[in-house]
Amino acid sequence: MKAQQEQPEPIQYGHVFAVTGDLAVQAIAPRDAEAMRTAEESVQGVQVPQASGGGFSAAVAMETAATYNQAVGAVRPGQASDAATKQGITVTQTAVPGGRIVTEFVAGQVVGQYSVADQAMMQQQQVEEDTSKVTIGEAMEAAALSAGDRPLEEADAAAIRAAETQAQGADEVMPGGLADQAWAAASANAWAERDEDKITVSDVLSDATTKLADDKPAEREDAARVVQAETYSDAGARTKAGGVGAAITTAARLNQEDDDDA
């Protein structure tokens, strides 16, 4: 008798966000993602995610996960998780000096957060910013274009995490950010049997600049750390052709040449 084929593991809330309890083990469902997108769009005067203010959008991660879960048959079209149905999905705003903090919740647990600066402050930052240099976020967007439909692997996720930490200047990444999305994608892809069911590099890194809590021009040290993370996690100890490490290395070189010409 032929053994029954195991169904791929769904992407659960705990795979993507730093949540606990019953929510952590529930699959992210299509109606959850739709409700989060609606809640985000209800924030007046803010286009989510807000690139100038910095941060990330939980809806982006939830939509990616829900699409995968539906593709592998883990959830039905229009299905909602029990936690989201019973405890709700909400978005709140908190005033802070210079702007406000927008926080996103599923079943009372934080799954997203981003800042929105006052318009005057944003204009001042835009004037002061050196727009001639390639940022880490822009380099990751270039990698999304180069990688095309290549499924995201563990080495890619390691490189994305290193890039995110370098961009925001901290060792810790924000819950639900690019790194969390990348690790969730790599984990899901390891279970997926068909390439068409796998989450691609471009799925995660498209519009990377809008998903980062902060961004900065790519430098040699940034490139070195990203390449080290990527090669360490690759079975052949190599960087991916057209991958994140290669893109940030190129950006750092261009920025250095710009400094030398100044």
Order of alpha helices (4+ residues) and beta strands (2+ residues): alpha-alpha-alpha-alpha-alpha-beta-beta-beta-alpha-alpha-alpha-alpha-alpha-alpha-alpha-alpha
